[in-house]
Amino acid sequence: MNFKKRAGIAAALIVVFSALQSAGAAYSEGLSLIPAGEIVGIKIENDGPMVVSFSEGSSSGDVSPAFEAGILPGDVIKAVNGKKVASLTDFADFMKLWNGGEINVTIERGGKTLDFTLVPRAKSTGGAELGVCVRDGMVGLGTVTFYDPASGAFGALGHGVNDLDTGTLLPLKSGAIMKAEVSGAIKGKSGSAGEITGSFDMEAELGSISANTICGIFGTATNLSAKSLRSMPTAPKSAVETGSAKIINCVSGKAREYDIEISRVYPDDGSERDMLISITDPELIEVTGGIVQGMSGSPIIQNGKLVGAVTHVLLNDPTKGYGISIETMLNAMDEPAA
């Protein structure tokens, strides 16, 4: 997926045989879904400001008070002095009102809540800073894997949305998918991942995101182009086999199939990487060089069934990458939002 950092504040930065009945349902035999392949804009807002790095003060040796107190990159600030911090604005406003002394900072780390007491450093312009850089979310382009016309549920990416600096799965407060216009692609090459280029309208929402998991993002869509397409039966991971297959993507402006090869199917090992794939379609290679950012979530079709989604590219060979099975992806819909 091609993601950009959201502006931050330096503190101190988808025939329905068995339909999905909600935005969360485990894989079941006989399930049919629409394989979308539609590229959309994706917006994730954090459930609280996330610490991404530390900042030094103006004086030599003036280290970050937050770092000294034991706060770490990836920590999510939940409260200051017992007052809930829901956004970057909340955080910045509180720090502006500091008038000296210790403060208590409550953070969430790995599902646990921790408290730290520290003394902020004063700013010459007034107020205080903790010596941290924080971020409230990310935006970017990605591909919708499936849509269920009965419930409106969709799944995309096949992997989670992680913070670019810390690699931490972003804690979801809210999110949306938006209509995107694809303008082209920067070709991938050995050592450098390419990317699909385009733009999206932040106001033209196609649906809401209710969960950000390690196996993809999930939610409910209202206006996907894929809604006009036909449903296709899904297949469990045990039915996936090595050999020819196809992926669906709209990098050329319209969703279409491209040839790939499934060269290996991995045993279940908890890695969410269920298969190794190779792009063999000369037209796609000509446009993208292989798998590029923004193609994450592209549906994988084999023997007339939806079997999975593209997730990662191998940097040393962009024609190769990994895929997740649709079974693994759908099972993740039961997981709580991160």
Buried (B, 14 or more C-beta within 10 A) or exposed (E): BBBEBBEBBEBBBBEBEEBBEEBBBEBEEEBBBBBBBBBBBBBBBBBBBBBBBBBEBEEEEEEBBBBEBEBBBBBBBBBBEEEEBBBBEBBBEBBEEBEEEEBEBBBBBEEEEBEBEBBBBBBEEEBBBBBBBBBBBBBBBBBBBBBBBEBBBBBBBBBBBBBBBBEBBBBBBBBBBBBBEBEBBBBBEEEEBBBBBBEBEEEBBBBBBBBBBBBBBBBBBEEBBBBEBEBBBBBBBEBBBEEEBBBBBBBBEEBBBBBBBBEEBBEEEEEBBBBBBBBBBEEBBEBBBBBBBBBBBBBBBBEEBBBBBBBBBBBEBBBBBBBBBBBBBBBBBBBEBB
